[in-house]
Amino acid sequence: MKLYHGWLSSASRRVRLCLAEKGLAYESIPIDMGKQEHHSPAYLAMNPNGVVPALRLDNGASLYESSTICEYLDDLHPQPPLRPADAYDRAVMRNFVRWTDEKSLPHLLVLNWSIALQPGASQWSDAQLKERLARIPTPERREAWTRIARQPYTDEEKAVALEKLLALLGKMEAMLADNGDWLVGGAYSLADIAAVPFVARIAELAPDAVSHDRCPRTAGWWARVQQRPAFALARFDRFDAALRQRDAAAALSPAPARAGS
Ligand SMILES: N[C@@H](CCC(=O)N[C@@H](CS)C(=O)NCC(=O)O)C(=O)O
């Protein structure tokens, strides 16, 4: 299998975690979003939404949507199981994953893109912007790129995005109160995997928010997650350190500065 992904992308991190929990080998193909590698015709043939990740299977078929990819991997390699056996718990798991997709990811993108992609995109000429927008398949993503290229998110918008991102912690506290160590059905599942990338980023952006004082159950959950061998294997590099490394590499390279993935 080949995983086309971004090291800092939450949806990609989710799939890397799932692959690591399953102990599955795969070829890692990092996508440079600043260079719009995810908008090339070859990539769009794998993921028509023009976002990462995408999984290319050994038979040449491909899959997109991180939650779908994770369920596919769990179907294909059932051990260790990452979905509850109980049908109701499974449905609750899916609703939680969907909740993070709809209510967490859009807000995290505002915060991440402002530091990772805006510096590069704001340098594009009007002609470059037009040409780049033309390659983006969906109106929402065209809007997001237009914002960072020409109308950067304001501090107020970023504060609102962080506040909305933090709503995840309240939801998790309530679920952990009902279920114990893990979010759904008493065992580690794709629900936990869906939350990890967001909590990891919250722990960098607002460490107090995930402290034992503020949300004891989620803080305990976060400590347990980080002890799992798969967490290290999935490489959750700190955002700020990864960007510094990227920028240092770009400064040494004669090529134009790269906006990261
Ligand atoms: N629902 C999708 C979301 C994928 C997504 O939005 N990926 C972001 C990074 S986390 C991306 O590729 N953004 C690039 C762009 O919008 O151009 C999934 O779970 O796979």
The ligand as an SDF file (V2000), in Angstrom:
LIG
                    3D

 20 19  0  0  0  0  0  0  0  0999 V2000
  -12.7160   14.5790    5.3870 N   0  0  0  0  0  0  0  0  0  0  0  0
  -11.3920   14.4910    4.8280 C   0  0  0  0  0  0  0  0  0  0  0  0
  -10.6390   15.7680    5.1870 C   0  0  0  0  0  0  0  0  0  0  0  0
   -9.3030   15.8370    4.4880 C   0  0  0  0  0  0  0  0  0  0  0  0
   -8.6920   17.2360    4.6090 C   0  0  0  0  0  0  0  0  0  0  0  0
   -9.3860   18.2620    4.7270 O   0  0  0  0  0  0  0  0  0  0  0  0
   -7.3660   17.2740    4.5290 N   0  0  0  0  0  0  0  0  0  0  0  0
   -6.6670   18.5380    4.6360 C   0  0  0  0  0  0  0  0  0  0  0  0
   -5.4820   18.3840    5.5830 C   0  0  0  0  0  0  0  0  0  0  0  0
   -5.9730   17.8240    7.1730 S   0  0  0  0  0  0  0  0  0  0  0  0
   -6.1450   18.9370    3.2640 C   0  0  0  0  0  0  0  0  0  0  0  0
   -5.7100   18.0970    2.5020 O   0  0  0  0  0  0  0  0  0  0  0  0
   -6.1570   20.2270    2.9270 N   0  0  0  0  0  0  0  0  0  0  0  0
   -5.5760   20.6920    1.7140 C   0  0  0  0  0  0  0  0  0  0  0  0
   -6.4650   21.5770    0.9120 C   0  0  0  0  0  0  0  0  0  0  0  0
   -7.5980   21.8110    1.3150 O   0  0  0  0  0  0  0  0  0  0  0  0
   -6.0000   22.0520   -0.1340 O   0  0  0  0  0  0  0  0  0  0  0  0
  -10.6750   13.2600    5.3920 C   0  0  0  0  0  0  0  0  0  0  0  0
  -10.9540   12.9250    6.5430 O   0  0  0  0  0  0  0  0  0  0  0  0
   -9.8850   12.6270    4.6710 O   0  0  0  0  0  0  0  0  0  0  0  0
  1  2  1  0
  2  3  1  0
  2 18  1  0
  3  4  1  0
  4  5  1  0
  5  6  2  0
  5  7  1  0
  7  8  1  0
  8  9  1  0
  8 11  1  0
  9 10  1  0
 11 12  2  0
 11 13  1  0
 13 14  1  0
 14 15  1  0
 15 16  2  0
 15 17  1  0
 18 19  2  0
 18 20  1  0
M  END
$$$$
